[in-house]
């Protein structure tokens, strides 16, 4: 049996989407850890901010799901590119969004910032995860042959 290296590359790309799940988990752990030190009356605001890094895992899942059609069509390089772009972007975005969330949670707890301001700052790293998702969706739909 001969190995189709392009197909192997596509499955490696799908595996790289796991980085997006990992980035979400790391970011959620960082944000959640910051909430544990909050005053009780501020904790609900902190929890709302701490869950933001969870979206990177959703973007990675969605791209993986969208790649099934491309795999059937044997568009292996597109699948590999989508996995690489989305996995790496969501990994770093989720991780660093967790750091920004933790800083915002600390500021909320110290009455130096409102919840809305902390959420707004946390959206900036999220933007790059959204861009990677949009880029992958464009690759998958525009390059359909």
Residue, then its C-alpha position, 0 to 999 in steps of 0.5 A: x500500500x502506497x502512502x499518500x503524503x498529501x493526505x497525511x499532511x491534511x490529517x496533520x493539519x487537522x491535528x494542529x486544530x488541537x492547538x486551538x483547543x489547548x489555547x482555550x484550555x490554557x486561557x480558561x485556566x488563567x482566567x478562572x484562576x484569577x477569579x478564585x481570588x476575587x471578593x464575593x461581590x465582584x465574582x460574577x463580573x470576573x466569571x463573565x470575563x474569564x470565559x472569553x478564551x473558550x471561543x478559540x476552541x469553538x473556532x477550531x472545532x468549526x474549522x475542523x467540521x468545515x474541513x470534512x467536505x474538503x477532505x472528501x474532495x481530496x483538497x488536502x493542501x487546503x485542509x492542511x493550511x486551514x489547520x495550521x493557520x487556525x490552530x496556531x492563531x487560536x492557540x496563542x490568541x486563547x492563551x494571551x486572551x487568558x492573560x488579558x482576562x486575568x489582568x482585567x479580573x484583577x482590575x475589576x476586583x480592585x475597583x479600577x475597571x468596570x467589567x465592560x472595559x475588561x471585556x473590551x480589552x479581552x476582545x483584542x486578542x480574540x480578533x486574531x482568532x476570528x481572522x484565522x477562522x474567517x481566512x480558513x472559511x474563505x479558503x474552504x469556500x472560495x477555493x472550492x473546485 
